[in-house]
Amino acid sequence: MKSHKVQLTLGRAHDTMLRNMKKVIRHEGWEEHVETLPSLCGHRLPASCAALSCEIFAGHGPCAEIPLDTETVISPALSGSRLRWTSQRNLTTPVIENGTTVGVLVDAPAARYLYIYPIVTSAGSAQVAHVFERMQRILEIAGMRIDDLVRTWFYNRDILSWYDAFNDERRAVFSEAGIIRFPASTCVGAENSLGGSCLARALAIQPKGASIAIRQVWSPMQGEAAGYGSQFSRAILVEDAVAKTLYVSGTASIGDDGKTKFAGDPGRQVRLTMDVVLELLHANGMALADVVSGVGYFAHIGCVSAWEDFLRREGFRDLPVLRAIGTICRSDLLFEIELEASLERQTS
């Protein structure tokens, strides 16, 4: 039995993209669906598949996300894109609000997975409240609740001018809903192609029984973000009969006291951030080799070399982590990374 979900991270290097695509196609037995592989341009998903989400990250700032269907062409001209799809189209149902598709629901054997398409709004705490109201409406349409959220992403234009207001509103929404297990989350400063000041999306999982477990994971090297006013979990672990998946929140050079470490030094910030992530992975029986997807956010292009130095030292030059220029939530932070790691259960 294999997981319903397949995830492919397409990096900046064209040959790496092709290798990853070929690997997934061979693993899934889809060779007959793809006639040629000289370029990703023009490739479409097999008719038996259904896309769940697609994120496109441009190299010098804009971060765009689009709903995706099987006719959407993947372009390698951007710095990277992350595509999630299911190989079992029959499990999927579009979620419709007022005639518009706002998400896709995967009705898998152990749980229902809801991928909420981008919600875009203008800045300000009132507009953040609107984002969560939209999320809750979409969840309700799918027969789910806000406490089914396991992962959220927020891309806020001019984030430093209103990050406190954003946190205040998120805290108020979660408090009113009585949420105890906060979702893993990323919140960075970035533009988007849809013209809004805030672009948000989310993943919710609703278990059908005891065969799947979802729990908040503590970071061995960092205190909980709620300790300094940000209500998200450092990571969420989802375990079922097939695999365990760790959703690691956006992580930066912050100590267990909640304060920024190594301000102005991208090399040391990358090192500490990755030490935090590695300890989090190891604490859950995983390693960097189990990472299936990620995004590294850099305050400016000059910080990228520190990341490349880390990859070279660790021998993970093909780590499936995209690169994007974005404003981190504190002015003295230069690097942030989010990861998703997955480890299949061994079967006898």
Helices and strands as residue ranges (DSSP letters): E 5-10, H 14-28, G 31-33, E 50-57, E 63-66, E 80-86, G 89-91, E 92-97, E 100-107, E 111-121, H 125-141, G 146-148, E 149-156, G 159-161, H 163-177, E 184-188, E 198-207, E 213-217, G 225-228, E 235-239, E 243-252, H 266-283, G 288-290, E 291-298, G 301-303, H 304-314, E 321-325, E 335-344
